Amino acid sequence: MASACTQGLDTGFIALGYAKVGVLGVVQGITELLPISSTAHMRIVPALLGWQDPGSAFSAAMQVAALAAVISYFWTDVRGLVFGSLQAAARRDFGNWNFRFAVWIVFATIPIIVAGILLSPVLNACNSPLRTLTVIGISCIVMALLLALAEFYSRPKRTLDHATLKDAMVIGMAQIGALIPGVSRSGSTLTGALFRDFRREEAARFSFLLGLPAIAAAGLKEMWELHKAHLDAQGWSILAFGLVIASISAFAAIWGLLRILERFSTWPFVVYRGLMGVFLLVAVYLGWLQN
């Protein structure tokens, strides 16, 4: 079903109500921080259930839930980066690791901010051509292949303590791919970190910490856009409910991802992404799902 618009914003989630948004909040929270694309699932699940597309505004606003989950799960790291870098700056200790890493994160975030601003009119437009199931299916398959290559060619031995500015910039550039529906921020940054030979669990930790500014910017920007569009009280209430559910789900997703990476590898996600991409392309071609 086609989504709805509020002053040019894709706000189909309002018509879904609390129960359906709660279900999608669980899906969004889990898939947002796993390398399997939350955007793909936000298109697939409603389509399979015959629900209205919740819209790109819902997916973007749910970044706030991911932000809350990442900060709470990695609070020790986040606290060290924030307060450690501020203390180092105050005493002019610019060689301090926390200060250097915080600066690297800032530099590594610039590419996706620039790309996000340039692509914003297309990404958040009603019935955006980039949100078609064909685009998402192709993105899933391409990302599965890249993640598989990372598994084949990486030598996972490095830890975050050995990170450099070059590592941060490589992962920051990889993060741009997350703007394309179906790629996944977690998937693109995790792949970039694996190509830099980080241990799998350290690669995930690196990608989450580096992605904090971009996640925050995307979520808070969308909240501001909804505010400017005069989203009514019911819309805010439904969105808030989805955010709470998604935050809890996202926290659980981080825990699950790190356990999988510690004990296995990224191959389960490679297979899942590949099969999902093929399914989407076949479903659209045969008319099972509307593009």
Secondary structure, DSSP 8 states (H G I E B T S, - for coil): ----EETTEE-THHHHHHHHHHHHHHHHHHHHTTTT-HHHHHHHHHHHHT-----HHHHHHTHHHHHHHHHHHTHHHHHHHHHHHHHHHHTT-TT-HHHHHHHHHHHHHHHHHHHHHHHHHHHTSTT-GGGSHHHHHHHHHHHHHHHHHHHHH----B-GGG--HHHHHHHHHHHGGGGSTTS-HHHHHHHHHHHTTB-HHHHHHHHHHHHHHHHHHHHHHHHHHHHHTT--HHHHHHHHHHHHHHHHHHHHHHHHHHHHHHHS-SHHHHHHHHHHHHHHHHHHHHTSS--
